[in-house]
Amino acid sequence: MSVPYAKSITYRPVLAIFATALLIGFAFSWAAQGSLFTTRMPEYAVATAMVLLVCKSFKT
């Protein structure tokens, strides 16, 4: 895959992290309370996103 501008900034990894965090938030909500849509689900998703973003920043 060729990149038109090699020095350009891409946000695809960050969007993938947020999508993954959302799915993990749904999984935590399902495991903890038996339903996908609960009031705690956004908390699970945000906490997971924060952890994944920190892990990405440690990598770079």
N, CA, C and O of each residue as an XYZ file, in Angstrom:
240
protein
N       0.842     -1.168      0.000
C       0.000      0.000      0.000
C       0.888      1.232      0.000
O       1.713      1.402      0.897
N       0.732      2.067     -0.968
C       1.550      3.276     -1.039
C       0.838      4.437     -0.346
O      -0.383      4.579     -0.421
N       1.619      5.242      0.315
C       1.097      6.406      1.012
C       1.401      7.633      0.159
O       2.561      7.858     -0.186
N       0.386      8.439     -0.195
C       0.655      9.592     -1.044
C       1.608     10.597     -0.391
O       2.490     11.145     -1.051
N       1.424     10.828      0.892
C       2.299     11.755      1.609
C       2.879     11.005      2.805
O       2.175     10.755      3.783
N       4.128     10.656      2.730
C       4.753      9.814      3.754
C       4.793     10.487      5.114
O       4.759      9.801      6.135
N       4.863     11.805      5.153
C       4.955     12.523      6.423
C       3.589     12.954      6.961
O       3.529     13.634      7.986
N       2.513     12.585      6.311
C       1.193     13.019      6.748
C       0.762     12.261      8.006
O       1.188     11.133      8.254
N      -0.089     12.913      8.783
C      -0.587     12.333     10.038
C      -1.861     11.567      9.723
O      -2.750     12.074      9.039
N      -1.940     10.369     10.218
C      -3.141      9.566     10.056
C      -3.709      9.235     11.440
O      -2.969      8.967     12.387
N      -5.025      9.262     11.527
C      -5.690      8.995     12.802
C      -6.378      7.633     12.815
O      -7.178      7.359     13.710
N      -6.087      6.791     11.856
C      -6.714      5.467     11.805
C      -6.427      4.631     13.056
O      -7.350      4.002     13.573
N      -5.189      4.595     13.565
C      -4.961      3.794     14.778
C      -5.764      4.294     15.974
O      -6.235      3.494     16.782
N      -5.921      5.600     16.092
C      -6.675      6.161     17.210
C      -8.157      5.827     17.063
O      -8.818      5.494     18.047
N      -8.677      5.913     15.854
C     -10.076      5.541     15.635
C     -10.296      4.052     15.904
O     -11.334      3.665     16.441
N      -9.338      3.231     15.536
C      -9.445      1.798     15.817
C      -9.422      1.540     17.323
O     -10.128      0.660     17.814
N      -8.616      2.304     18.052
C      -8.567      2.152     19.511
C      -9.919      2.522     20.128
O     -10.407      1.815     21.009
N     -10.528      3.624     19.672
C     -11.821      4.023     20.222
C     -12.915      3.016     19.871
O     -13.787      2.745     20.697
N     -12.884      2.466     18.672
C     -13.873      1.455     18.295
C     -13.706      0.194     19.137
O     -14.690     -0.393     19.585
N     -12.464     -0.217     19.350
C     -12.193     -1.385     20.187
C     -12.619     -1.130     21.623
O     -13.192     -2.011     22.264
N     -12.346      0.062     22.136
C     -12.735      0.404     23.505
C     -14.251      0.376     23.663
O     -14.761     -0.054     24.697
N     -14.972      0.833     22.641
C     -16.431      0.794     22.698
C     -16.935     -0.646     22.777
O     -17.826     -0.959     23.566
N     -16.359     -1.514     21.955
C     -16.771     -2.922     21.978
C     -16.423     -3.585     23.300
O     -17.203     -4.385     23.818
N     -15.256     -3.260     23.854
C     -14.877     -3.815     25.153
C     -15.795     -3.270     26.241
O     -16.142     -3.993     27.175
N     -16.196     -1.996     26.131
C     -17.159     -1.433     27.075
C     -18.482     -2.177     27.043
O     -19.073     -2.450     28.088
N     -18.949     -2.508     25.837
C     -20.169     -3.317     25.722
C     -19.974     -4.686     26.374
O     -20.870     -5.185     27.054
N     -18.805     -5.292     26.167
C     -18.542     -6.614     26.747
C     -18.515     -6.553     28.270
O     -19.078     -7.423     28.934
N     -17.867     -5.533     28.827
C     -17.854     -5.365     30.288
C     -19.269     -5.169     30.821
O     -19.642     -5.747     31.842
N     -20.039     -4.361     30.134
C     -21.410     -4.105     30.558
C     -22.239     -5.380     30.535
O     -23.015     -5.648     31.452
N     -22.066     -6.162     29.475
C     -22.800     -7.426     29.353
C     -22.396     -8.399     30.462
O     -23.250     -9.051     31.062
N     -21.092     -8.493     30.730
C     -20.607     -9.429     31.753
C     -20.999     -8.989     33.153
O     -21.332     -9.826     33.991
N     -20.964     -7.700     33.417
C     -21.215     -7.216     34.771
C     -22.696     -7.112     35.104
O     -23.107     -7.426     36.221
N     -23.505     -6.670     34.132
C     -24.895     -6.383     34.462
C     -25.911     -7.098     33.581
O     -27.117     -6.947     33.779
N     -25.439     -7.873     32.614
C     -26.349     -8.676     31.804
C     -27.063     -7.925     30.696
O     -27.985     -8.466     30.086
N     -26.662     -6.699     30.421
C     -27.273     -5.922     29.356
C     -26.202     -5.073     28.679
O     -25.261     -4.616     29.328
N     -26.351     -4.865     27.369
C     -25.361     -4.066     26.650
C     -25.471     -2.580     26.989
O     -24.458     -1.907     27.179
N     -26.691     -2.077     27.062
C     -26.907     -0.646     27.249
C     -27.280     -0.361     28.699
O     -28.443     -0.468     29.090
N     -26.288     -0.003     29.474
C     -26.493      0.368     30.866
C     -25.905      1.759     31.087
O     -25.242      2.308     30.207
N     -26.147      2.311     32.244
C     -25.603      3.634     32.535
C     -24.101      3.591     32.781
O     -23.429      4.617     32.676
N     -23.573      2.431     33.103
C     -22.147      2.299     33.358
C     -21.331      2.022     32.095
O     -20.105      2.130     32.128
N     -21.976      1.671     30.992
C     -21.251      1.314     29.770
C     -20.339      2.427     29.273
O     -19.204      2.134     28.899
N     -20.771      3.703     29.247
C     -19.826      4.740     28.813
C     -18.591      4.835     29.707
O     -17.497      5.132     29.228
N     -18.764      4.585     30.994
C     -17.612      4.602     31.903
C     -16.632      3.491     31.563
O     -15.420      3.705     31.556
N     -17.151      2.315     31.285
C     -16.291      1.197     30.904
C     -15.541      1.513     29.608
O     -14.345      1.242     29.497
N     -16.243      2.083     28.635
C     -15.634      2.374     27.342
C     -14.562      3.460     27.465
O     -13.495      3.342     26.863
N     -14.831      4.502     28.229
C     -13.860      5.589     28.385
C     -12.631      5.104     29.141
O     -11.504      5.429     28.768
N     -12.839      4.333     30.198
C     -11.706      3.804     30.964
C     -10.840      2.895     30.098
O      -9.613      2.958     30.161
N     -11.473      2.058     29.297
C     -10.728      1.171     28.414
C      -9.970      1.971     27.355
O      -8.825      1.648     27.036
N     -10.599      3.008     26.812
C      -9.937      3.844     25.803
C      -8.714      4.531     26.396
O      -7.678      4.636     25.739
N      -8.830      4.997     27.626
C      -7.688      5.656     28.268
C      -6.521      4.698     28.427
O      -5.374      5.063     28.168
N      -6.806      3.480     28.848
C      -5.742      2.488     29.027
C      -5.105      2.146     27.681
O      -3.880      2.076     27.583
N      -5.906      1.933     26.653
C      -5.368      1.584     25.341
C      -4.560      2.733     24.740
O      -3.538      2.495     24.097
N      -5.004      3.972     24.942
C      -4.256      5.116     24.419
C      -2.914      5.282     25.143
O      -1.918      5.647     24.519
N      -2.883      5.020     26.435
C      -1.609      5.085     27.173
C      -0.665      4.003     26.680
O       0.531      4.247     26.517
N      -1.195      2.807     26.441
C      -0.350      1.732     25.915
C       0.208      2.097     24.540
O       1.356      1.773     24.236
N      -0.585      2.763     23.713
C      -0.107      3.206     22.404
C       0.963      4.279     22.552
O       1.942      4.280     21.805
N       0.793      5.188     23.500
C       1.784      6.244     23.666
C       3.103      5.686     24.205
O       4.171      6.202     23.874
N       3.041      4.642     25.026
C       4.276      4.005     25.503
C       5.018      3.326     24.375
O       6.246      3.239     24.395
N       4.273      2.837     23.380
C       4.885      2.144     22.249
C       5.682      3.118     21.379
O       6.734      2.759     20.851
N       5.185      4.347     21.229
C       5.835      5.310     20.322
C       6.826      6.158     21.003
O       7.448      7.010     20.369
